Amino acid sequence: MKSISTLFLLLLLCMGYNRLLAQTANDSVLITPDLQQCIQYALKHQPTSQQATIDEKIIEYEIRSKLADWYPQVNLNYNLQHNFQVQTSIIGGNPIKLGVDNISALQFGLSQQIFNRDVLLAARTQDVVRLQARQNTAATRIDVAANVSKAFYDVLATRQQIEVSQENIVRISRSLQDATNQYKAGVADKTDYKRAIISLNNSKAFLKSSQESLKAKEEYLKYLMGYPVTQQLDIVFDSLQMEREIQMDTLLIPDLKNRIEYKQLETRQRLLEASLKYERWGFLPSVALNGNYNMNFLNESLGKLYHTNYPNSFANLTLAFPIFQGGKRIAQIRSAEWELKRGELDIIDLGNSVNSQYAQAIAAYKSNYANYVSLRENLLLSQEVYDVIQLQYRSGVKTYLEVIVAQTDLRTSQLTYYNALYDLLAAKIDLQRSLGLLIY
């Protein structure tokens, strides 16, 4: 029975260990993620995002540390002293020893801040400091989401280039076979299939370049996500869904209050106002209450030192008021006032910057959208033209040069169309960000 129980316990431990490994693996590796999954992964694992979250925790404990000064401070001191030579003083012409050979003291101290501008500042600004930390985290998350989205679209654009190149190589290979057969049959000269070889080699070189570029862009996306470099990242996308997501209301106007940068500056202004009050409080006294209870032990013999206690205790109220500091407090107040004024100019500058960013973003979005619509039509026309010329070439109506031109036009239309689609999606992100609509 004992061996069966041991075996059962080992089985449970193995199951728990395997479940833990599975959870860890699922947490660190994504299976064919889409854009939103990549963003959520980055928000959780990207070091910059994690640091922002850690900064919030650090600030929380710093606040607690400063607020702790409001509570009573209790201290204990213990002292043991042996005098090899006791101090002697002359009193009435006679040498008198002042003290004993052995001294020990046990001191209990209690202090309570009643008014202190440092602790008062911490108490009044704690919520604002927490808000500032949360806003810094929000700004970091927006940056991470925007960067991951653009890198995601860049990877997709390169993948589309590879797919287009592979399709083009198939078409050229088929044309090369047709040109070779016609040359062998004496219908066409050798320039046709040589042109096909040249076009095929160029397409293969472009494919190889795109494949190498894809590796670098995938690694960059992993870096932005905080994804393990040793793991494969196979992103997926729905092209129809992405085409549906390109629409954006261009009638929206930027509202400065929606921008996280404005909220950060607004919070900083509140802290600067508190700092100005802090400097003005420099003219007020600091008040503290202190109390001590001391147990004093004095004896010539070390063995009998703790037999008799000579205690003393006291309480006092301390009022500290700096009268003159050479104009230091006035200078600090003026400095804080100018800091507050400078912060107001930062808000004005941000407003101008937001308008400029929006103008650039909306112009880029509209330009990319018009380009996308035109290239989508060009793609359909290029495909139709290529199909017709390819049939005419096989029937002997068109020359091979026209086939090459049609193939080149089709390939160019495909590449420019997909690049335009992903450029438009990236422009939409910049537009959403300028409007303050990108929130994570």
Phi, psi and omega in degrees: 000323181295319180293324178294318179297319178297317179297318180295320179295318178297322179297317178297319179296319179296319179296318179295321179294317179295322179295321179296319178296320180295318179295319179296318179295317180295329182284331185259346183234135178256140178258109180042066183281151171266188185298312183296323177294322177296319180295313180297323177297316181296320180296335182267326189248341183295130184304322180297318179293319178295321179296321178298320178294320178295322178301323177300316180294320179299315181296322178300316180286330174295321177298314179299322180296318180289322180290340180298338180291345176286336183279158177300138180256117183250130183230151178228128177234136177238139182220137176227124185224133174245125180265118176286326175223117180281139181299140180243141178227152180267117179235118180063031179082001180245137177288125181236131176283129180258087178128184180233174184289325186238130181227138175217146181217141174237114190244126174253126181237142178227128177227146181222122177285127177262314172217123176212124187293332178295313181288326179295320177297316179298321182292321185279338183252005185300318181291324180291321179295320176297318179299318179299319179296318179294322179292322176298320177295317179298318179297319179296318180295323177295316178300315181298314182297316181295316181294319179295319180299313181295319178294323177300313180294325179295319177296317179297318180299318179292322176298320178295323176300320179294316179297319178297318180296319179295318177296321179295321178297321177298316180296316181293321179298320177294320178293322177299319179295318178296316181295321179295316179297319179293324178294316179295330179277355179081011180280326182228159179275178187284349181294332182295309183286336175291321175297322179296320179295317179299314180296321179295317179297319178297319180294321179294321178294319178294322178297316180297318179297319180293321180295319178291321178296324180298320180300315181294319182290325176293321177294323178294320176297319176300317180299315181294331180273344189073031185274143181302130184291338181275352182261148178279139179242103182253089181283153179233162179204155175251107185298324179293319179295321180294323178292330177286337184272000183283343184290141181212137179287108183276000178271352178293144177243149184290136174247115185304327184289345178278344184280136180295330179296322178294317180298323178294317179293323178297318178294321178297323177298320178297322178290324177293323176296319177295324178294323177296317176299321180301316179293324178291330177292351179297341178276352180268149179283156171263139184236133180217148177248130182231147176214145180220143170232120185243130174257115185248130180239125182228130178195147176289331183259130181294326182291333181257017187300318186264017178284328184232133180251134176243079188285158168212153181211157179200164173221143179215158177245123184253127177241112182251120183228107177288124185272310181219129180231026176074024180083011182298316183295320178297316180298319180293324177295315180297321178298317179295324178295318179290327175299319179294318178296319179297322178297324177296323178291328176298322179293318177298317179296322178297319178301316177295320180294320179297317178298320178293316179299318180295317180300318179291320183292316181292324177294317179295319180296312181296319179297314180293326179293315178298320178296319180297315180298316180295316182289331175295319177292320178299324180296315179296317180293320180296320178296317180295316179298316180298315180300318181292313182295323179298318178293319180293324178295317179294335178271357178085012181274318182255155177276165181291332178301321178292327176295316179298316179299317180294321178296316179298317179297319180294315180298315179297319180295320179294314181295313182293327179295311182292323176297320179295322180297313183285329173296322179293320178294320177294321178294326178295321178298315179298322179292316178298321181292320179294333178274353182076023182264353180270103186234130176221000000 
